[in-house]
Amino acid sequence: MAIRIHPHARDRMKERGSLDTEVVAAVAQGEQFPVQFGRTGFRRNFPFPHEWRGQRYRMKQVEAYAIQEDMDWHVITVVTRYF
């Protein structure tokens, strides 16, 4: 199984502070759930004892939305939450 990241998703990752390794880990090892239009969401929490945009947080949650093509996952967008 390969995990590919679409250029749109890469742009969102940069804006929202997600790393490639976090997105791949979310898809490979995170919670899986159905989302609109027949897509699949993947969610995983990561320790984040850092500052993001002037605020300090403890955790980062990465959600990757993907479509399956053959045996591979193609990530089309990423949402990141801090708490």
C-alpha positions in Angstrom: 0.0 0.0 0.0 1.4 3.4 -1.0 0.2 6.7 0.4 0.4 9.6 -2.1 -0.2 13.2 -1.2 -1.9 15.4 -3.8 -0.3 18.9 -4.4 -3.5 20.5 -3.0 -3.0 18.5 0.2 0.6 19.6 0.4 -0.5 23.2 0.2 -3.0 22.7 3.0 -0.3 20.9 5.1 2.0 23.9 4.8 -0.7 26.3 5.8 -1.9 24.2 8.7 1.4 22.9 10.1 1.2 19.2 9.3 4.3 17.1 8.3 4.5 14.4 5.7 5.3 11.9 8.4 2.2 12.8 10.4 -0.1 12.5 7.4 1.4 9.1 6.5 1.1 7.9 10.1 -2.5 9.1 10.3 -3.4 7.1 7.2 -1.4 4.0 8.1 -2.1 3.9 11.8 -4.9 6.3 12.7 -8.6 6.0 13.2 -10.5 5.5 10.0 -14.0 7.0 9.3 -16.3 7.6 6.4 -16.7 11.2 5.0 -18.7 12.8 2.2 -18.5 11.8 -1.5 -17.3 8.2 -0.8 -14.0 9.4 0.6 -12.3 8.1 3.8 -11.0 10.1 6.6 -8.0 9.2 8.8 -7.4 10.8 12.2 -4.5 10.6 14.6 -3.3 12.7 17.6 0.3 13.6 18.1 2.1 15.1 21.2 2.8 18.7 20.4 4.5 20.6 23.3 5.2 23.6 21.1 3.9 26.9 20.0 1.8 27.4 16.9 0.9 30.9 15.7 1.7 32.5 19.1 -0.2 30.0 21.2 1.2 27.0 23.1 -0.4 23.6 22.7 0.0 20.1 24.0 -1.5 18.0 21.2 -1.9 18.2 17.4 -4.6 16.3 15.6 -4.1 15.5 11.9 -7.0 14.5 9.7 -6.3 13.3 6.2 -9.1 12.9 3.7 -8.3 10.3 1.0 -9.6 8.3 -1.9 -8.5 4.7 -2.5 -7.1 3.9 -5.9 -6.4 0.2 -6.4 -4.5 -0.6 -3.2 -3.1 2.9 -2.6 -4.4 5.9 -0.7 -4.4 9.3 -2.4 -4.6 12.1 0.2 -6.6 15.0 -1.2 -6.7 17.4 1.7 -5.5 17.7 5.3 -7.0 19.4 8.4 -4.9 20.1 11.5 -6.3 21.0 14.9 -4.3 22.1 17.9 -5.4 21.7 21.5 
